[in-house]
Structures are given as structure tokens and as C-alpha cells.
């Protein structure tokens, strides 16, 4: 009794309310949390006005307030989200079903950052047959609608659908046209009738009952009854072969192969089963993966895999719930039954939503044994196999990027990991049109937007040493100036065009080029690690080392710097060819009346290559800035007269 009395004295009736909130709540949040209603509805978490999360609740007061309790149960994702929330809104509804529907619609509308999002915009093809239509057609469609028609699919692509339809039309002549048929106004049969692919209902040459029987045969074929079609195709192939019509027999042979291929793709599972979708979910690192398999008329007709980013730490039942709510709609109608690897907590509500969507009863099931369990195990097996492949690809990618950088850091004895590597190369033709290229790799991947090109300005002739020194000096000088400017403006240093300086510089060449580049760098007061890669035996040349470094030809570090070197060489060659082309245009324009230095530059900038200028009409040439029509005609005439001149034959 004394212990109970002491416990009652120590109890603080306000302790729960104190534990409920974080200490950093703003007044808006505090007021809204204290006035939450005991009602079902949806809540929209906001950060600076942007909706970052949408959720539903049977009781908004209990659910929303939980986010702001300093609980160890919060996942890192939830903690990160809560730290950003500065406001929230609520929307009240009458019950749990309405909350589900509203949450689904709001997620699709706003695509909040912290929600589980299905990022997929595919519309799988179906085959549609409307038996209520007079002389029904067999159509490929992208949307399944509640219109009373029969839908077959979904198929894995339009190519598969066309294969199926080609076979069906070869055996069963059906119409393809979109005409509105009127028996009292017959039309002239088209070419499809003449080649035996259409019975010409437009001309009244087939009765409705006879045509409907053909359509029933087609729907049997689409439901997986392939044997009659195969028998008919084999019969026709043998008849064509006996008549020595081998080309026609080959066509039937190819169609037989097509049917057998479709049969193989649509593996029979169990004749007792109808239409089902099988869904399995597994976490993979920070994400979750969902395997969706389609069974139609007892046959497995395809599968698809989805990645839900940032959902790896969510319960797999919640992942499947969000997937189902976002995947199924009027374009992707659910089948009669969904087989799940994990059963969501809200099963009755989800079933009701899908039933309302489909127009007939839809069931969720998580079988533990039998044929249906084998289907789920198959989906899980496929998912595990894909995760294994992803892990291998990620490991290979890591080895080629971060792993290669770590190896290079060790080989060159660098203090820090060389995240940004810049590679330089010089290109010229006997000293003319000398250019340089700068290519960049960040974290082992090409950063194409960081590439730069330079025209050598201070060097005459083929002097690679002086050229590389000029380029390094210009690049680093730009960077230092931009760093100072961005610091004064309070901007991120790495956000400029030149201000992110390299961690490592690669020179395409030997020790002479490397020493020249290092001298230019040191004159600017910088000390950036630098090396060369000589092509002869792919040796790494260091400025202060007499002996070069030879890496194993299978080394990831060697492959990485080879990619940088080859990319620098390719980029330099492309720039050099462009300049040669412009120089060629300039030389061709010398002597054209009315074309001076200014107009020549305008034409060069506008057309860029000799080929483009030669293909241009006078009207096109006049589009260049500052080039009047008369001058354009003179340019056109001069160039084309020059091209017609025969080259002189040298005297023997």
C-alpha cells in the first residue's frame, strides 16, 4: 500500500505531454498539434510551403502527434523528415476507406519526397475484343477500361501483341478496318479480302453468326488454346509443301514457330487458375523492390520489376500497400485475385477499393501452401536473383570508380582521395591549329559538362611542352580568380566554371610535358599532384621520380586513367578537326567579292563546316548575320564554280 501511494505521489500528469513534443517546435506546430481532432483523415506535412509527406490515419490526433515524440522507434528516414517539418495541414473524411482513397490521390498529385513512390509511367498493351460490337474487331490498346469488352493481357510489349495478332489473323480471317458497317450500304471489299485475310463483312459476304464463331475461335486462342491453331497451321504448311509452294510453306513454318514461342512465354501454371497478379516485395539497401507477375487464364504471361526508392526500411506490407494503391487504376485494372508475399494490415480496405475500381470482387491472399504458394515463391526467387545481380553490378561499378580511385591514391601516395581528376592533351597538324583539351572525371565518372577546350595563343609551331604549360596556367589562373570572386559573393566554390580545382592532373605525355605543366602550376603558388601517362607501355610518369610506375594490365586504376587519357585525346582531336574545317571555309572564302574579315567570321560561325556551307542555298547563306542577299549569291556562285574546276594534272 505504501509503494502504491509513493507511486501515485511521483506520478506527473503532465509528463506525457512534455515527452510528446520536440523542443524545437515552432508556435504554429504547437498550436496545431494541441488542436488535432479525434477523426479519420489525411495529413500533409510541409517544409517551407512544399508538401514533403502525405499520410492517413484513423485518428489524426494520435497519429500526427506521434511524429513529434522523441521516440527511438523512428527510422532515420522519419527522423530526417520530422526535422524538416515546419507546418502541416489536415483533411477530414468520414471513414478509413475515404482516407485510403484521398491519400492515394494526394500522393499521385503531389509526389512528396518522403512517401513511397512508384516511379513508372508504362502502359502495358492489351488485346481488346468487344463482343457487343457488330462484327467485332481485335485491337491492340494501351488502356483497360470498364466498357464490357474482353481484355487479354497485359503483354510485355507491343511486339509480342503483334506476333499474336499476326498468327490469329493468318488462321482466322477477321476485319482490321474501323468502318462503321451498315448492311443496307455494302462497300467494295478491300485488298485484305482479296488476299484471304478478311471475310469482307463490309460487303455483306459473311453472316454475323459465322463471323462471331470466328471471333470465338480467336478468343479461345487468346485464352491459351493453341492446339487447334497449331494443327491448322501444320495442315496448311503440308498442303503448300505438297503443291511445291515452298515460299508459302516457309511462311506457315515461321508462324508455327511464333505460336510455339508465345506458348513458351506463356508457361502453363495450372488449368484450374484464372486471372491473378502475384506480388512479392523485398528490401534492397535503402530501397524496396517489388516483383509483379501476371497470370491470365491460368498462364504466366509476363512479369515486371519495380524499385521504390527510399522504402528499404519500411515494413514490406506497407510497401505492397502503397504499390497496389499507386499501380492499379482505370488503365491498369486489377484481376480477380492478388497473391501477396506479405499481407498488409489494411486488407479489407484495400479489397474494397480494388473492388470498387474493378466493378467486381477482388481478393487479396497470402497462401502458405499449394500451387499458389509456389507462384509467390517463384516471384520471391526472381526478386532475390535480381538483387544478387544488382549487388554484383554495384560491386563492379564500385571497383571501376571508388575502388580504382583508392588504388590510384595508394599507388601515387596521395594524402586524399582524388575525387576530381583532370586530363589534358595537345593536338595540332605540323604545329598549325594547335589546340588543347581538358576532360574531367568526378568520383570515377565522366563529368561532360566540365569539359573545356583551348586554342593555343602564345606558342608558335609544334611545341607540346610550351603548349601544355600555357593551358595549365590559363586553367588554374581562371580557377584562382573565380575562387576569390565566389568567396566575396558568399557562393559555393565548387559551383563555378573553373573554381573547383582538381585533386589530380593527368598529362597525356612523358616527363617533359609533366615538368612543363608542373612549372606553370607552381608559378601560380599551387601544388596539385600531377603525373603523365606515356602510351608506349602505358607507364605512369612522375615529375620527381626517375623510374616510372607500371601497373598490372588488369588494374582498375590503370583502366581509369586510360579512360581519362583516351577521352582527353578524343576531345582534342574533335576540336582540332572543327578548327581545320573552319580554316578550310575561310580559305575558300578568300577572294569572294564583298566578303571581308567580319562577314567571313559571320559565315564561319553560322555554318562551321565546309560540307554545311557547300550544301547551303543562297537563301541559307543570307541567313548568316550581316550577309546581304547579293553577297550570299556571290559566295554560292564562287564556291560552286570552284568545285567544278578540274584539278590540274602535273607534267610528267
C-alpha positions as CSV (number, residue, x, y, z in Angstrom):
1,X,0.0,0.0,0.0
2,X,2.9,2.4,0.9
3,X,4.5,1.6,-2.5
4,X,1.3,2.4,-4.4
5,X,1.0,5.7,-2.5
6,X,4.6,6.6,-3.3
7,X,4.0,5.8,-7.0
8,X,0.9,8.0,-7.1
9,X,2.9,10.8,-5.5
10,X,5.7,10.5,-8.0
11,X,3.3,10.4,-11.0
12,X,3.3,13.6,-13.1
13,X,0.1,14.0,-15.1
14,X,1.9,16.4,-17.5
15,X,4.9,14.1,-18.1
16,X,3.3,12.5,-21.2
17,X,2.5,15.9,-22.7
18,X,6.1,17.0,-22.1
19,X,7.5,13.9,-23.7
20,X,5.2,14.3,-26.6
21,X,6.9,17.3,-28.3
22,X,10.3,18.1,-29.6
23,X,11.9,21.2,-28.0
24,X,12.2,22.9,-31.4
25,X,8.6,23.1,-32.4
26,X,7.5,26.5,-33.7
27,X,4.3,28.2,-32.4
28,X,2.3,27.1,-35.5
29,X,3.1,23.4,-34.9
30,X,2.5,23.6,-31.2
31,X,-0.9,25.1,-31.7
32,X,-1.9,22.7,-34.5
33,X,-0.8,19.6,-32.5
34,X,-2.7,20.7,-29.5
35,X,-5.9,21.1,-31.5
36,X,-5.8,17.9,-33.6
37,X,-9.3,16.2,-33.8
38,X,-10.1,12.6,-32.9
39,X,-11.2,11.9,-36.5
40,X,-10.1,9.9,-39.5
41,X,-8.4,11.8,-42.3
42,X,-5.2,12.7,-44.1
43,X,-2.3,14.9,-43.1
44,X,0.1,16.8,-45.3
45,X,3.5,17.6,-43.8
46,X,5.1,20.7,-45.2
47,X,8.6,22.3,-45.4
48,X,8.7,25.9,-46.5
49,X,5.3,25.5,-48.1
50,X,6.3,22.3,-50.1
51,X,4.4,19.1,-49.3
52,X,7.0,16.6,-48.3
53,X,4.8,13.8,-46.9
54,X,1.2,12.6,-47.1
55,X,-0.3,10.1,-44.7
56,X,-3.6,8.8,-43.5
57,X,-4.9,8.0,-40.0
58,X,-8.0,6.5,-38.3
59,X,-7.3,9.0,-35.5
60,X,-5.4,12.2,-36.6
61,X,-4.7,13.3,-33.1
62,X,-2.9,10.1,-32.1
63,X,-1.1,9.5,-35.4
64,X,0.2,13.0,-36.1
65,X,1.3,13.7,-32.6
66,X,3.4,10.5,-32.7
67,X,5.8,12.1,-35.2
68,X,6.8,14.8,-32.7
69,X,7.6,12.5,-29.8
70,X,11.4,11.9,-29.3
71,X,10.9,8.1,-29.8
72,X,13.7,5.6,-30.5
73,X,11.2,3.8,-32.8
74,X,11.5,6.4,-35.5
75,X,13.5,5.3,-38.5
76,X,16.3,7.5,-39.9
77,X,14.0,8.4,-42.7
78,X,11.2,9.6,-40.4
79,X,13.7,11.5,-38.2
80,X,15.0,13.3,-41.3
81,X,11.5,14.1,-42.4
82,X,10.4,15.4,-39.0
83,X,13.4,17.6,-38.7
84,X,12.2,19.5,-41.8
85,X,8.5,19.8,-40.9
86,X,7.6,23.4,-40.2
87,X,3.8,23.2,-40.8
88,X,1.1,20.6,-41.7
89,X,-2.4,20.6,-42.9
90,X,-5.2,18.0,-42.3
91,X,-8.2,16.9,-44.3
92,X,-11.1,15.2,-42.5
93,X,-13.1,12.3,-44.0
94,X,-15.9,10.1,-42.9
95,X,-14.0,6.8,-42.6
96,X,-10.9,4.7,-43.3
97,X,-11.9,3.8,-46.9
98,X,-12.2,7.5,-47.8
99,X,-8.9,8.2,-46.1
100,X,-7.2,5.5,-48.2
101,X,-8.6,6.9,-51.4
102,X,-7.7,10.5,-50.5
103,X,-4.2,9.5,-49.5
104,X,-3.6,7.7,-52.8
105,X,-4.9,10.6,-54.8
106,X,-2.8,13.2,-52.9
107,X,0.4,11.1,-53.3
108,X,-0.2,10.8,-57.1
109,X,-0.9,14.5,-57.3
110,X,2.0,15.9,-55.2
111,X,4.6,13.1,-55.3
112,X,6.0,14.0,-51.9
113,X,9.7,13.4,-51.3
114,X,9.3,11.2,-48.2
115,X,6.4,9.0,-49.5
116,X,6.9,5.6,-51.1
117,X,6.6,6.5,-54.8
118,X,6.0,4.2,-57.7
119,X,8.1,5.8,-60.5
120,X,6.7,4.1,-63.5
121,X,4.7,5.5,-66.4
122,X,4.4,2.4,-68.6
123,X,1.1,1.4,-70.1
124,X,1.2,-2.3,-70.9
125,X,-0.6,-3.3,-74.1
126,X,-3.7,-5.4,-74.1
127,X,-5.8,-7.1,-76.8
128,X,-9.4,-5.9,-76.8
129,X,-12.4,-7.6,-78.2
130,X,-15.8,-6.0,-77.8
131,X,-18.3,-8.8,-78.3
132,X,-21.2,-6.3,-78.3
133,X,-19.8,-4.7,-81.4
134,X,-21.3,-5.7,-84.8
135,X,-18.6,-7.8,-86.5
136,X,-16.1,-7.3,-83.6
137,X,-12.5,-6.3,-84.1
138,X,-9.4,-7.5,-82.4
139,X,-7.4,-4.4,-81.3
140,X,-4.2,-3.5,-79.6
141,X,-4.9,-1.0,-76.8
142,X,-2.9,0.7,-74.0
143,X,-5.7,1.1,-71.5
144,X,-8.0,-1.4,-69.9
145,X,-11.4,0.2,-69.3
146,X,-14.7,-0.8,-67.7
147,X,-16.6,-0.9,-71.0
148,X,-17.9,-4.5,-71.1
149,X,-15.3,-5.6,-73.6
150,X,-12.9,-8.6,-73.2
151,X,-9.3,-7.7,-72.5
152,X,-6.4,-10.1,-72.9
153,X,-3.1,-9.3,-71.3
154,X,-1.2,-7.3,-70.1
155,X,1.6,-8.3,-72.5
156,X,5.2,-7.4,-72.1
157,X,5.3,-5.2,-75.2
158,X,3.6,-4.3,-78.5
159,X,5.9,-6.6,-80.4
160,X,4.5,-9.7,-78.6
161,X,0.9,-8.5,-79.2
162,X,1.6,-8.1,-82.9
163,X,3.1,-11.5,-83.1
164,X,0.0,-13.0,-81.5
165,X,-2.4,-11.0,-83.8
166,X,-0.5,-11.9,-86.9
167,X,-0.9,-15.6,-86.1
168,X,-4.5,-15.1,-85.2
169,X,-5.3,-13.3,-88.5
170,X,-3.5,-15.9,-90.6
171,X,-5.7,-18.7,-89.2
172,X,-8.9,-16.7,-88.5
173,X,-9.8,-14.1,-91.1
174,X,-11.1,-11.1,-89.2
175,X,-11.5,-7.5,-90.2
176,X,-9.0,-4.8,-89.3
177,X,-10.8,-1.7,-90.6
178,X,-12.5,0.9,-88.4
179,X,-15.5,1.3,-90.7
180,X,-19.0,1.6,-89.2
181,X,-20.6,-1.3,-91.0
182,X,-24.1,-0.8,-92.5
183,X,-25.7,-3.9,-94.1
184,X,-28.0,-1.8,-96.3
185,X,-25.0,0.1,-97.7
186,X,-22.4,-2.5,-98.7
187,X,-18.9,-1.4,-99.6
188,X,-16.4,-2.7,-102.1
189,X,-14.1,-5.2,-100.4
190,X,-10.6,-4.1,-99.8
191,X,-7.3,-5.8,-100.6
192,X,-7.3,-7.7,-97.3
193,X,-10.3,-9.7,-98.6
194,X,-8.6,-10.3,-101.9
195,X,-5.7,-12.0,-100.1
196,X,-7.9,-14.0,-97.8
197,X,-7.3,-12.1,-94.6
198,X,-10.8,-10.6,-94.2
199,X,-14.2,-12.2,-94.9
200,X,-15.5,-8.7,-96.0
201,X,-18.4,-8.1,-93.7
202,X,-18.5,-4.6,-95.1
203,X,-19.7,-6.1,-98.4
204,X,-22.1,-8.5,-96.7
205,X,-20.1,-11.5,-97.8
206,X,-20.3,-13.2,-94.3
207,X,-23.1,-13.6,-91.9
208,X,-22.9,-12.2,-88.3
209,X,-23.2,-15.7,-86.8
210,X,-20.4,-17.1,-89.0
211,X,-18.2,-14.1,-88.2
212,X,-19.0,-14.4,-84.4
213,X,-17.9,-18.0,-84.5
214,X,-14.6,-16.9,-85.9
215,X,-14.2,-14.4,-83.2
216,X,-15.0,-17.0,-80.5
217,X,-12.1,-19.1,-82.0
218,X,-9.8,-16.1,-81.8
219,X,-10.7,-15.6,-78.1
220,X,-10.1,-19.3,-77.4
221,X,-6.7,-18.8,-79.0
222,X,-6.0,-15.7,-76.9
223,X,-7.1,-17.7,-73.8
224,X,-4.3,-20.2,-74.4
225,X,-6.0,-22.9,-76.5
226,X,-3.2,-23.1,-79.1
227,X,-3.6,-26.7,-80.2
228,X,-6.3,-26.0,-82.9
229,X,-4.2,-23.2,-84.3
230,X,-1.1,-25.2,-84.5
231,X,-2.9,-28.1,-86.1
232,X,-4.4,-25.8,-88.8
233,X,-1.0,-24.1,-89.5
234,X,0.7,-27.5,-89.8
235,X,-2.0,-28.7,-92.1
236,X,-1.6,-25.7,-94.4
237,X,2.2,-26.0,-94.3
238,X,1.9,-29.6,-95.5
239,X,-0.5,-28.7,-98.3
240,X,1.7,-25.9,-99.5
241,X,4.7,-28.2,-99.4
242,X,2.8,-30.9,-101.5
243,X,1.9,-28.2,-104.1
244,X,5.7,-27.3,-104.2
245,X,4.8,-23.8,-102.9
246,X,7.8,-23.7,-100.6
247,X,7.7,-20.0,-100.0
248,X,4.2,-20.2,-98.7
249,X,5.1,-23.3,-96.6
250,X,8.0,-21.3,-95.1
251,X,5.6,-18.6,-94.1
252,X,3.4,-21.2,-92.2
253,X,6.6,-22.7,-90.7
254,X,7.6,-19.3,-89.3
255,X,4.1,-18.8,-87.9
256,X,4.2,-22.2,-86.2
257,X,7.5,-21.1,-84.6
258,X,5.9,-17.8,-83.5
259,X,3.0,-19.7,-81.8
260,X,5.4,-22.1,-80.1
261,X,7.4,-19.1,-78.9
262,X,4.3,-17.5,-77.5
263,X,3.3,-20.8,-75.8
264,X,6.8,-20.9,-74.2
265,X,6.5,-17.3,-73.0
266,X,3.1,-18.0,-71.6
267,X,4.0,-21.0,-69.5
268,X,1.1,-23.0,-68.2
269,X,0.8,-22.8,-64.4
270,X,-2.5,-24.6,-63.6
271,X,-5.6,-25.0,-65.7
272,X,-7.6,-24.5,-62.5
273,X,-6.4,-21.0,-62.0
274,X,-7.9,-17.9,-63.5
275,X,-6.6,-14.3,-63.6
276,X,-4.1,-13.4,-60.9
277,X,-1.3,-10.9,-60.1
278,X,1.5,-12.2,-57.9
279,X,3.3,-9.5,-55.9
280,X,6.5,-10.0,-53.8
281,X,8.5,-7.3,-52.0
282,X,12.0,-7.4,-50.5
283,X,14.2,-4.6,-49.2
284,X,17.4,-3.8,-51.0
285,X,19.8,-1.4,-49.3
286,X,17.8,1.9,-48.9
287,X,15.2,0.9,-51.5
288,X,12.5,-1.7,-51.8
289,X,11.9,-3.9,-54.8
290,X,8.6,-5.3,-56.0
291,X,8.2,-8.2,-58.4
292,X,4.8,-8.3,-60.3
293,X,3.9,-11.4,-62.3
294,X,0.8,-11.7,-64.5
295,X,-1.2,-14.9,-64.7
296,X,-4.1,-14.8,-67.2
297,X,-6.4,-17.8,-67.8
298,X,-4.0,-19.9,-65.8
299,X,-1.0,-18.9,-67.8
300,X,2.0,-16.9,-66.8
301,X,2.2,-14.3,-69.5
302,X,4.9,-11.9,-68.1
303,X,6.5,-10.1,-65.2
304,X,7.8,-6.7,-64.3
305,X,10.1,-5.4,-61.6
306,X,9.8,-2.1,-59.8
307,X,12.1,-0.1,-57.4
308,X,10.6,2.1,-54.8
309,X,13.3,4.5,-53.7
310,X,13.9,5.1,-50.1
311,X,11.5,2.5,-48.9
312,X,14.0,-0.1,-47.7
313,X,13.4,0.5,-44.0
314,X,9.6,0.4,-44.4
315,X,7.6,-2.7,-43.5
316,X,7.1,-4.8,-46.7
317,X,3.4,-4.9,-46.0
318,X,3.3,-1.0,-46.2
319,X,5.4,-1.2,-49.4
320,X,2.9,-3.5,-51.1
321,X,0.0,-1.3,-49.9
322,X,1.5,1.8,-51.5
323,X,2.4,-0.2,-54.6
324,X,-1.1,-1.5,-55.0
325,X,-2.7,1.9,-54.5
326,X,-0.5,3.6,-57.0
327,X,-0.2,0.9,-59.6
328,X,-3.8,-0.1,-60.1
329,X,-6.2,2.4,-61.7
330,X,-8.5,2.6,-64.7
331,X,-5.6,2.0,-67.0
332,X,-4.3,-1.0,-65.1
333,X,-7.3,-2.8,-63.8
334,X,-6.7,-5.4,-61.1
335,X,-7.5,-9.0,-61.7
336,X,-9.9,-11.1,-59.6
337,X,-7.1,-12.1,-57.2
338,X,-3.9,-10.7,-55.9
339,X,-1.4,-13.2,-54.3
340,X,1.0,-11.4,-51.9
341,X,4.2,-12.4,-50.2
342,X,3.2,-10.2,-47.2
343,X,-0.3,-9.4,-46.2
344,X,-0.9,-5.6,-45.5
345,X,-2.7,-4.6,-42.2
346,X,-5.4,-2.8,-44.2
347,X,-6.5,-5.8,-46.2
348,X,-10.3,-5.2,-46.0
349,X,-10.0,-1.5,-47.1
350,X,-7.7,-2.3,-50.0
351,X,-10.0,-5.1,-51.2
352,X,-12.9,-2.7,-51.1
353,X,-11.0,0.0,-53.0
354,X,-10.0,-2.5,-55.7
355,X,-13.5,-4.0,-55.9
356,X,-14.9,-0.5,-56.5
357,X,-12.3,0.1,-59.1
358,X,-12.8,-3.2,-60.9
359,X,-16.6,-3.4,-60.7
360,X,-16.4,-6.9,-59.3
361,X,-15.0,-8.6,-56.2
362,X,-11.2,-8.5,-55.9
363,X,-9.5,-10.6,-53.2
364,X,-6.1,-10.4,-51.5
365,X,-4.5,-13.6,-50.4
366,X,-1.2,-14.8,-48.9
367,X,-1.3,-18.6,-49.4
368,X,1.0,-20.7,-47.3
369,X,1.0,-23.9,-49.4
370,X,-0.1,-25.4,-52.7
371,X,0.2,-24.1,-56.2
372,X,-0.4,-20.5,-55.3
373,X,2.4,-20.6,-52.8
374,X,4.7,-21.9,-55.5
375,X,3.8,-18.8,-57.6
376,X,4.8,-16.5,-54.7
377,X,8.0,-18.4,-54.1
378,X,8.7,-18.0,-57.8
379,X,8.3,-14.3,-57.6
380,X,10.5,-14.1,-54.5
381,X,13.1,-16.2,-56.2
382,X,13.1,-13.9,-59.2
383,X,13.4,-10.9,-56.9
384,X,16.4,-12.4,-55.0
385,X,18.1,-13.2,-58.3
386,X,17.7,-9.6,-59.4
387,X,19.0,-8.3,-56.1
388,X,22.0,-10.6,-56.4
389,X,22.7,-9.2,-59.9
390,X,22.3,-5.7,-58.7
391,X,24.8,-6.3,-55.9
392,X,27.3,-7.7,-58.4
393,X,26.8,-4.8,-60.8
394,X,27.2,-2.3,-57.9
395,X,30.4,-4.1,-56.8
396,X,31.8,-3.9,-60.3
397,X,30.8,-0.3,-60.5
398,X,32.5,0.4,-57.2
399,X,35.6,-1.4,-58.3
400,X,35.7,0.7,-61.5
401,X,35.1,4.0,-59.7
402,X,35.8,4.4,-56.0
403,X,37.9,1.2,-55.8
404,X,40.0,2.5,-58.7
405,X,40.4,5.9,-57.1
406,X,41.5,4.2,-53.8
407,X,44.1,2.1,-55.7
408,X,45.3,5.2,-57.5
409,X,45.6,7.1,-54.2
410,X,47.8,4.3,-52.9
411,X,49.9,4.0,-56.0
412,X,50.7,7.7,-56.2
413,X,50.9,8.1,-52.4
414,X,48.3,10.8,-52.3
415,X,47.0,12.3,-49.0
416,X,43.4,12.5,-50.1
417,X,41.2,10.5,-52.5
418,X,41.4,12.2,-55.9
419,X,37.7,12.8,-56.4
420,X,38.2,15.3,-59.3
421,X,40.8,14.2,-62.0
422,X,41.5,16.5,-64.9
423,X,43.2,15.1,-68.1
424,X,44.9,17.3,-70.7
425,X,46.1,16.7,-74.3
426,X,47.5,18.8,-77.1
427,X,46.6,18.3,-80.8
428,X,47.9,20.0,-83.9
429,X,48.9,19.4,-87.5
430,X,52.6,20.1,-88.0
431,X,52.3,23.0,-85.5
432,X,49.2,24.5,-87.1
433,X,45.8,25.0,-85.5
434,X,47.2,23.9,-82.1
435,X,44.5,23.1,-79.5
436,X,44.2,21.6,-76.1
437,X,41.5,19.6,-74.3
438,X,40.6,19.4,-70.7
439,X,38.4,16.4,-69.6
440,X,37.1,15.8,-66.1
441,X,36.2,12.8,-64.1
442,X,34.4,13.2,-60.8
443,X,34.2,10.2,-58.4
444,X,35.4,7.9,-61.3
445,X,32.7,9.1,-63.8
446,X,33.0,11.4,-66.7
447,X,31.7,14.9,-66.0
448,X,30.9,16.0,-69.5
449,X,29.6,19.4,-68.5
450,X,33.0,20.2,-67.0
451,X,35.0,19.6,-70.3
452,X,36.8,22.6,-71.7
453,X,38.6,23.4,-75.0
454,X,41.5,25.8,-75.5
455,X,43.2,27.4,-78.6
456,X,46.9,27.8,-78.0
457,X,47.6,31.5,-78.3
458,X,51.2,32.2,-77.2
459,X,53.1,29.2,-78.8
460,X,54.3,29.1,-82.5
461,X,54.8,25.7,-84.1
462,X,54.7,22.2,-82.7
463,X,55.9,22.8,-79.1
464,X,53.9,20.5,-76.8
465,X,55.9,21.5,-73.7
466,X,55.1,25.2,-74.0
467,X,51.5,24.5,-75.1
468,X,50.7,22.3,-72.1
469,X,52.3,24.9,-69.8
470,X,50.1,27.6,-71.4
471,X,46.9,25.6,-70.9
472,X,47.7,24.6,-67.3
473,X,48.5,28.3,-66.5
474,X,45.3,29.6,-68.1
475,X,43.0,26.9,-66.5
476,X,44.4,27.4,-63.0
477,X,44.5,31.2,-63.2
478,X,40.8,31.2,-64.2
479,X,40.1,29.0,-61.2
480,X,42.0,31.1,-58.7
481,X,40.3,34.3,-59.9
482,X,36.9,32.7,-59.7
483,X,37.5,31.3,-56.2
484,X,38.2,34.8,-55.0
485,X,35.1,36.2,-56.7
486,X,32.8,33.4,-55.3
487,X,34.2,33.9,-51.8
488,X,33.4,37.6,-52.0
489,X,29.9,36.8,-53.1
490,X,29.4,34.1,-50.5
491,X,28.9,31.4,-53.1
492,X,29.9,27.7,-53.1
493,X,33.4,27.4,-54.5
494,X,32.7,24.2,-56.4
495,X,29.7,25.7,-58.2
496,X,31.8,27.8,-60.7
497,X,33.0,27.0,-64.2
498,X,36.7,26.9,-63.0
499,X,36.7,27.3,-59.3
500,X,36.6,23.6,-58.4
501,X,40.3,22.8,-58.7
502,X,41.5,19.3,-59.5
503,X,42.7,16.8,-56.9
504,X,44.9,15.2,-59.5
505,X,46.1,16.2,-63.0
506,X,46.9,13.8,-65.8
507,X,49.0,14.9,-68.7
508,X,49.0,12.8,-71.9
509,X,52.7,12.5,-72.5
510,X,56.1,11.9,-70.9
511,X,58.3,13.6,-68.3
512,X,59.0,16.7,-70.4
513,X,55.3,17.6,-70.7
514,X,54.7,16.8,-67.0
515,X,57.7,19.0,-65.8
516,X,56.5,21.9,-68.0
517,X,53.0,21.6,-66.6
518,X,54.2,21.5,-63.0
519,X,56.4,24.5,-63.5
520,X,53.4,26.5,-64.8
521,X,51.3,25.3,-61.8
522,X,54.0,26.3,-59.2
523,X,54.3,29.8,-60.7
524,X,50.7,30.3,-59.5
525,X,51.6,29.1,-56.0
526,X,49.7,25.8,-56.2
527,X,50.9,22.3,-55.5
528,X,48.4,19.8,-57.1
529,X,49.6,16.2,-57.6
530,X,50.4,15.6,-61.3
531,X,51.6,12.7,-63.4
532,X,51.8,11.6,-67.1
533,X,50.7,8.5,-68.9
534,X,53.1,7.5,-71.7
535,X,51.5,5.5,-74.4
536,X,54.5,3.3,-75.3
537,X,54.0,0.8,-72.4
538,X,51.2,2.6,-70.5
539,X,53.7,3.8,-67.8
540,X,52.9,6.3,-65.1
541,X,55.5,9.1,-65.2
542,X,56.0,11.2,-62.0
543,X,57.9,14.5,-62.2
544,X,60.3,13.8,-59.3
545,X,60.9,10.1,-59.9
546,X,63.5,8.6,-62.3
547,X,61.7,5.3,-62.7
548,X,58.1,5.1,-64.0
549,X,55.3,3.0,-62.5
550,X,53.9,0.0,-64.3
551,X,50.5,-1.2,-63.2
552,X,49.1,-4.6,-63.9
553,X,47.1,-4.5,-67.1
554,X,44.1,-5.7,-65.3
555,X,44.3,-3.0,-62.7
556,X,41.2,-0.9,-62.2
557,X,43.4,2.2,-61.5
558,X,45.1,1.7,-64.9
559,X,41.8,1.3,-66.7
560,X,40.5,4.5,-65.0
561,X,43.5,6.7,-66.1
562,X,43.4,5.1,-69.5
563,X,39.8,6.3,-69.8
564,X,40.8,9.8,-68.8
565,X,43.7,9.9,-71.3
566,X,41.7,8.4,-74.2
567,X,38.8,10.8,-73.5
568,X,41.2,13.8,-73.5
569,X,42.8,12.7,-76.8
570,X,39.3,12.2,-78.4
571,X,38.1,15.6,-77.3
572,X,41.2,17.3,-78.5
573,X,41.0,15.6,-81.9
574,X,37.4,16.7,-82.4
575,X,38.2,20.3,-81.5
576,X,41.2,20.2,-83.9
577,X,39.1,18.9,-86.8
578,X,36.5,21.6,-86.2
579,X,39.1,24.3,-86.4
580,X,40.6,22.8,-89.5
581,X,37.1,22.8,-91.1
582,X,36.6,26.4,-90.3
583,X,40.1,27.3,-91.6
584,X,39.2,25.4,-94.8
585,X,36.0,27.5,-95.1
586,X,38.0,30.7,-94.5
587,X,40.4,29.8,-97.3
588,X,37.6,29.0,-99.7
589,X,36.1,32.4,-99.0
590,X,39.2,34.4,-99.8
591,X,38.7,36.4,-102.9
592,X,34.8,36.4,-102.9
593,X,33.7,39.9,-103.7
594,X,32.0,41.6,-100.8
595,X,33.4,39.2,-98.1
596,X,35.7,40.8,-95.7
597,X,37.0,39.7,-92.3
598,X,33.8,40.5,-90.5
599,X,31.5,38.7,-92.9
600,X,33.9,35.7,-93.2
601,X,33.7,35.3,-89.4
602,X,29.9,35.5,-89.5
603,X,29.7,32.8,-92.2
604,X,32.3,30.7,-90.3
605,X,30.3,30.9,-87.1
606,X,27.0,30.2,-88.9
607,X,28.0,27.1,-90.9
608,X,31.0,25.7,-89.1
609,X,32.0,23.1,-91.8
610,X,32.8,23.2,-95.5
611,X,30.1,20.5,-96.1
612,X,27.4,22.6,-94.4
613,X,28.3,25.6,-96.5
614,X,28.5,23.7,-99.8
615,X,25.1,22.2,-99.2
616,X,23.6,25.7,-98.4
617,X,21.5,27.6,-100.9
618,X,21.9,31.4,-101.4
619,X,18.9,31.9,-99.2
620,X,20.5,29.8,-96.5
621,X,23.8,31.8,-96.7
622,X,21.9,35.0,-96.5
623,X,20.7,33.8,-93.0
624,X,24.2,34.4,-91.6
625,X,24.3,37.7,-89.7
626,X,25.3,40.7,-91.8
627,X,25.4,38.9,-95.1
628,X,23.1,40.5,-97.7
629,X,21.4,38.5,-100.4
630,X,23.7,39.8,-103.2
631,X,26.8,38.7,-101.2
632,X,25.2,35.4,-100.4
633,X,24.7,34.7,-104.1
634,X,28.3,35.7,-104.9
635,X,29.5,33.2,-102.2
636,X,27.3,30.4,-103.6
637,X,28.4,31.1,-107.2
638,X,32.1,31.3,-106.3
639,X,32.2,28.1,-104.2
640,X,30.3,26.0,-106.7
641,X,32.3,27.3,-109.7
642,X,35.5,26.5,-107.8
643,X,34.2,22.9,-107.1
644,X,33.6,22.3,-110.8
645,X,37.2,23.1,-111.8
646,X,39.2,20.1,-112.8
647,X,42.4,19.7,-110.8
648,X,45.5,20.3,-112.9
649,X,47.5,17.3,-114.0
650,X,51.2,17.6,-113.2
651,X,53.6,17.4,-116.1
652,X,55.5,14.2,-116.4
